[in-house]
Amino acid sequence: MWVCAGGGGTQDLDRLRSRSWFFSSRALTEAVQCSVAVQCVRAVQCVRAVQCVRAVQCVRAVQCIRAVQCVRAVQCVGSPGTRSLSEEQFQCSICLEVFVEPVSTPCGHSFCKACLQGYWNHSRQCVCPMCKKSFSKKPELSVNRVLAEISAHFQGLGVAEARTGQEDGSGEGQGEAVGGDFARPGEVACDSCIGRKLKAVRSCLHCRGSYCEAHLLPHRRVKALAAHRLTPPLPRLDDQVCRKHQRLLELYCRNDHTCVCPSCADATHRTHDIVSVEREWKRKMSHLGKRRSEVKHLIKERSKKLEEIKQSIKVIKSSAQRELEESWKVYAELQRWVEQSQAELVAQITERQQEAERQAHEFAHALEEELAQLRKRSSELEDLAHTDDKLLLLQRLPSLPPAPEPKDWSGVSVNTDLYVGTVRSSVSALLEKNQDLLRRLYSRELRKLQNYATGEVFLDPATAQRSLGLSTDGRKVWAEERKQTQQQDGPQRFHPALFVLGREALSSGRHYWEVDVGSKTAWTLGVTRQSARRKGEIKLGPEGGFWCLWLKGGQVKALSSTHLPLLLPALPSKVGVYLDYEAGQVSFYDVKAHAHLYTFMDAFTESVLPIFSPCPAHDGKNTAPLIISAVKHS
């Protein structure tokens, strides 16, 4: 059924038909009443079609099937006349602009969503702006997607033409998207655009939406919407608007650490420290900049440390390989020495065995010959003793040969203990070789330890017992029994024990230093806990927090729980002290002899300090100083 709203319906119908405004799709069941027409006929919602709100003396509206620029669709890029007609068909009767998020009322009229909501917000009753039909309940509004696509098409044309006019016909921007720039990642997109969204130019705090230039037109032209507060495009708009007062969260409460709107600030945060979001943002950014700098500095340090550790892993692997190769050489040499010593021992034993056997055979042969002669004479004598012929006995007895001179065999014996001390002598010779090897290994070990000498061990005058004298460079200490300084006896100073500590506490890593003890008759060297006792009687030993060597009475002792004496071929004149904090190791070396003296193994739970004592002068016999000497690689 075709219904006309005026006398010009046939001409409009022909014009629409000539402009390709009809599609091979479903026809509209009812016409749409025009908003500016004289009378309202009827308006029935189209089935999946575009519903026109305003059309001047139009008989039928155009039905669009889900697409804007499909085959036989609206061709409005051509003539201005065609475009003018199509724009009028898709204009909101409230804002008189092309639809933005078009929605329909139950009575069949279409409006911009924002326009209709604004109209209802300022009306006492929920009525249709066109036919004034009242609704008992506020209808649920859904955007007509098909109509929105067509409306967006016409809006894009308007914006594109405006931009082209501003470019003075230069042709620039022709390759840009119709209707404005598309929103890029990180930019605020228009909430009303269908499909690929344009970049938003403003955000509405009341509508809680962001709009491009085309979809912002209702807010510029509709009086009800013009009162809305527009801001530059805001991301996450819902999070930036107070849900209670619908105002921008533009203030910050430092007491509650939250963003508030001006209404909240006046109501519940009146006595709090309130500043603008901008000011707090600058403050936080300043703090954030400092934290970022700190984190970057930490990252730089940790990266450097990581590289050091990775490099250490490489060094560990290469060092382990070198040590393995060296150990193979050492043990191969030891094995060769053992095999050689064993072969020499076997040869020596065999030689002695053969010599003893030869001598024993000679003795046995001589005895056998003598026994044979004796047995022969015994046989002859037996024969004469048993004869009864007296004449024969008398005749033969004188003719018997004289008995051989008997040999004295009482002092002759075969030594069967040929091997006493043989094995011991062989092992002693082997051990002597091992001692030579051990000295070489100690020498190599000492050279490695000397690499940990930093030269940073200095004496701390604040800890020195008042009878001790210290050099100005903090490298020498000696005893002056008859003279005490006027220095104050503070809590750090030893009394009465003659001790002085190193200046720097050691709480990690490996360290090495050397002390020239010369020909002193007494001294004490080592390390001690930082919290070890310094006043009164001091128990020198690991249980008291001291790991030291002590020279007294011509004997060096390790001050363990039993004061273990060390068997040394000679007293050391220069002592090297090595500390491995993580391993809990304190080792002492005779630097000149390249010999290891003693090693303490313990677990350190706090910082330790080098400790020195020149011991009493003993009537001038022990006045030489202890000298922390510069380490010279052996």
C-alpha positions, 0 to 999 in steps of 0.5 A: 500500500503506497501512502502519500503525504502531499501532492508531490508524491508521484514526482518524488517517487519517480525521482527516487526511482531515477536515483537508484534508491530502490533495492531488490529487497523487501519493501517497506510495510508502512511509510515513515512519517516526516518530522517537518511535514504538515501531518503525520500519516503513520510510522511502522518499523521496517523489517531489517530496514532503515527507518527514516525520521524526516523526509520532505514530501516523501512517499516511500523511504529507502530500505537498506540491507545491512550495507552502505556501499553494496550493489545498487546502494545509495549513490550519494557521492555523485551529484549534490542534489542526490546527496541533499535528499539522502541526508534529509532522509537520515536526519534526527528531528531533534538535532537536525543532523545525520543520525548518531547511534540511531535508536527507535521508540516503540511507536516507530520513530528514530532519533540519535541515542544521545538526543533521545536520552537528553530529551527524556532527562529534561522531561517529566514524562517519558514521551516520544518527541514526535507523536508525544506518545507516553510510555509507562516505562522507559524503553530499552534503546538499542542502536539500529546497526543498518541505519547507523552504517548509512548515517556514518556514511553520510557523516563521513562525506560531510567531514571529508568535504570540509577537509578537502575545502581546507586543503585548498584543492591540493589533493592532499589527504585523498588517501585518508579514510573517509570521515577523518583519521582512524584511531591508531593503537594507543589513541582514543577511538570514537564510541559511536563509529560502526566498524573501523572507528575514527579517532575521537576529538572530545569526550563527554563526561555526562554521556560517558562516551568519546566522539569523532568530529561527525558524532560530536555534532549533536553536542554542538547543536542540540541545546540539551546536549550543549550543556554537557561537559566536553573534555579532550579525549579520555581513555577509560572514561568510565574510570575517570568519572565519579559514579555518584556525581557524574563529574570528572575525577579531577582532584586527589585526596592524599589522605585516602590516596584516591581520586575524587570529584569536586562534589566528593571533595566538598562532601566527604573529604572536606578536612583532607589534603586535596590537590588537583590531579595534575599537581599530584600527577606531577608530584608522582611523576617526579617521584616516579622519575626518581624511582625509575632512575633508582631502578635503572641504576639497580638494573645497571649494577645488577647487569654488571654484577651478572656479567661479573658472575657469568665471567666468574663462571667462565673463570671457574671452569677454566680454573677447574680445567687447569687444576685438573690438568695440574693435578693429573701432572702431579699425581702422574709424577707421584705415581711415577715416583712410587713406581720408580721407588717400588722398582728400586726397592724390588731390585735392592731386595732381589740383589740382597737376596741373590748375594745372601743365597750365593754366600749361603751356597758357598758355605754349604758347598765347603761344608759338604766337601769337608763332610765328605772327607770326614765321612771317608776317614770315619769309614777307614777308621771304622774298618780298622777298628773292626779288624781282628788282624793285629799285624794288618792294623799295625801296618795300615794305621801308620800309612793312613793320611793325616786328618785335614785341619778342621775349619772353625765354623762357629763364627760362620752364619748366614744373615737372614735379616737382610731387609731391615730398614729397606722399605723404610729407607725407600719410603723416606726417599719417596717422602723427601721427593714428595716434600720437594713437590709439596714445597713447589705446590705451596709456592704456587699456592702462595703466589695465587693467594698473593693476588688477593692482597689489596694493600688496604690493611692499616692499623687502627689507632683507636683500638691500640693498647696505650703502651703500643707505638704506631707509625704515622702510616699505620703500618708498624706497631711496637711495644713501649712498656715504660711509656703510655700515651695520654689517649683516652681508654675508650670502649674500642681500645684493648686493655691491658692486652697488647693488641691493635686491630686493622682499620677496615672490617672484613665481611666478605670475599678473600683477603691476604696480607703479609707481616714482617716479624723479623727476628722477634722472639714473640708475636701474635697474628691473625683475625678476630671477631669485631665483637670480641672482648677487648677489656680484661682477661682475653681468651685467645682461641676460636671460642673467644673469637680469635684465630691466631698464631703465637710465637713464644719461647722459640715455638710457634703455636696455633691458638686453637682450643689446645694451643697446638705447637707447630713442628717447623724446621725454622722460625718464619721471618715473614708471615702471610695471612689469608682469609676466605670469609665465605669458606670460614678459612684462615691460613698462615704461611711462611713467605720466605720458605714457601711453606704452609704453617696452619689453617683454621676452619670455622664459620663466620657470623659477623665481620672480622678484623686483622689483629696484631700484637708485638708482645712485651719488649722483654727488657729490650729483647723484643723491641722490633716492630711488626711491619705490614709489608707490601706484598711482592709476588714470589 
